[in-house]
Each structure stands twice: as structure tokens, then as C-alpha cells.
């Protein structure tokens, strides 16, 4: 049974602080990869958390190893631009009926 996880990714050593997110190297490949995971329903929601350098993802998966295995295939993971900071099961207690 799939569980919803709150996954935080953070900037890795290869992140170029002089460039915005969409100007990092391999942006197109990263974006295509992440859009593919969203199209599959693996990523439910995702995006940067303010100016913290962190990205929050809501992911539906069987377990944390499935998440790590999938995200290791991201070109930005392979290049050290992003890394997984944390991953936790997320129990949803509140939900808007307008979702």
C-alpha cells in the first residue's frame, strides 16, 4: 500500500550559488525527469521552500527506499546539484474539499 511522504531535498555541493534554479546546469534534464515522476503520480506536489535552498516534495511510495532509488536517477542527484535531506511518512489529517 502506498504511503504519502514529505521529502525535503537540498542544494548539494555542485549547486552554483551565482545562478538561479532554472539556470543551473542540466536544468532541462532535471525538469523533464521530475515532470515524468509527477505524470506517473509518484510526485503529488513539489517546489522550493521560500529562499531556504530546500525543496519540498509530497511523494506517494511504498517506502523510503523506493523514494531514494527513484530520486537517485534524477540528473541533479547524479551531478550533486540536489540531495535528499529528509524523508518522513506524512499522515494527512486535514484536507480541503476543494482539492
Secondary structure by P-SEA (a helix, b strand, c coil): cbbbbbbbbccccccccccccccccaaaaaaaaaaaaaaaccccbbbbcccccbbbbbcccccaaaaaaaaaaccccccccccccbbbbbbbccccccc
